[in-house]
Amino acid sequence: MNPPDFSVEVVKVGLPGGQRVTVAVVPLSSVRRAWPIQPDGPISRVLTPAEIAASGMHVVLERRLAHLAGRVAAKLALLSHLRGQGYFLEARELGLTQMMAGPQEGRPVAQLPAGVPSCDVSISHSHGLALAVVASSGRVGVDLERVAPRSAAFQEEAFTDVERAWLEQQARVEGRTLDEVSSLGWCLKEALVKCSGHGLRAALQQVTFDGWTVTRDRQVHLAPLTDGPDAFVRLVQLKVPGAQEAGVTGLLVVGQGYALAVLHDAREAHPWRVESRPSVLREASR
Ligand SMILES: CC(C)(COP(=O)(O)OP(=O)(O)OC[C@H]1O[C@@H](n2cnc3c(N)ncnc32)[C@H](O)[C@@H]1OP(=O)(O)O)[C@@H](O)C(=O)NCCC(=O)NCCS
């Protein structure tokens, strides 16, 4: 396996509270270059035949490439994370499947060889980038979005009054646009529902945060996002109703036109109601 095939960027991030997560970013262009899949090509060296076959569920090529890029990012994050723990594995010794049914349908699952400690994994892809995060305990959730204008109707449906007030205050204090912090707020919510596995089936007005406490600034370098001079990079403890101290921690980034939330959730249970798909999803996924 040769990670440079995919111009991958892999970083280890120490979150507030001591949890260490591994984040990998793969540009979609590098997976597009490796297309079509050859038996001895870069994609086949990282993904198993079963993983490649599963990607065929996406009939639109761009969507399939995004799926493959997310799986490549997840594999490379897993390999690096496990290497840091003394387990030197080959990409095809690891498996990536997903929950096939139930309230967590779609949630990615890492299948590791016997004797290797379990890992949690989360994947996001957006506008030319795929990103994955891995942790050894608790649950992770990641969401990457392009910063985009968010309508008043979107703000009202996606966020509680407390969240809207917090995001507006952050825009003022941090000198960022409302579109940037609203996109970041949306990433936070999606990362939260990915941690739980509920996805956007969870009622968004129940998946809430009261704000966050910044613990350190600008300690993380994630090349495609943080390269610009005005990147916003924060390690945070999220204030979540009912969660213990350090229950949800994370990395928030705004840069190069993207918003990113990487969350680690130590909570065992979520009291969220599950409802039908919210209409804000249509606007968020433009
Ligand atoms: C998971 C979800 C939040 C992703 O949102 P998105 O911004 O469109 O897409 P992202 O690129 O950020 O994330 C996609 C990845 O999330 C992961 N994912 C999918 N379902 C998930 C779940 N229930 N929990 C955690 N992660 C999930 C997958 O790895 C997926 O990538 P893949 O499709 O290539 O395998 C959203 O698709 C969702 O809520 N899905 C499940 C609920 C649903 O579809 N309900 C429909 C009926 S109510």
The ligand as an ORCA input file, in Angstrom:
! r2SCAN-3c Opt
* xyz 0 1
  C     -25.342     10.750      7.538
  C     -25.798     12.070      6.964
  C     -25.924     13.053      8.114
  C     -24.720     12.483      5.929
  O     -24.881     13.772      5.507
  P     -24.207     14.483      4.227
  O     -23.743     15.827      4.653
  O     -25.176     14.402      3.124
  O     -22.976     13.614      3.765
  P     -21.479     13.505      4.292
  O     -20.607     13.444      3.104
  O     -21.138     14.485      5.338
  O     -21.501     12.069      4.999
  C     -21.749     10.933      4.261
  C     -21.201      9.752      5.035
  O     -21.829      9.672      6.329
  C     -21.749      8.306      6.733
  N     -23.055      7.941      7.271
  C     -24.188      7.576      6.606
  N     -25.166      7.304      7.480
  C     -24.660      7.498      8.714
  C     -25.179      7.365     10.026
  N     -26.446      6.969     10.242
  N     -24.376      7.654     11.074
  C     -23.092      8.049     10.881
  N     -22.537      8.180      9.654
  C     -23.314      7.909      8.591
  C     -21.378      7.461      5.520
  O     -20.031      7.075      5.644
  C     -21.543      8.445      4.384
  O     -20.648      8.247      3.319
  P     -21.003      7.170      2.183
  O     -22.448      7.389      1.852
  O     -20.092      7.479      1.065
  O     -20.747      5.858      2.822
  C     -27.173     11.956      6.241
  O     -27.005     11.376      4.979
  C     -28.133     11.107      7.034
  O     -28.636     11.543      8.033
  N     -28.374      9.879      6.587
  C     -29.174      8.923      7.325
  C     -30.577      9.364      7.528
  C     -31.379      9.346      6.279
  O     -30.939      9.338      5.190
  N     -32.646      9.328      6.486
  C     -33.556      9.334      5.406
  C     -34.912      9.035      5.893
  S     -35.337      9.942      7.297
*
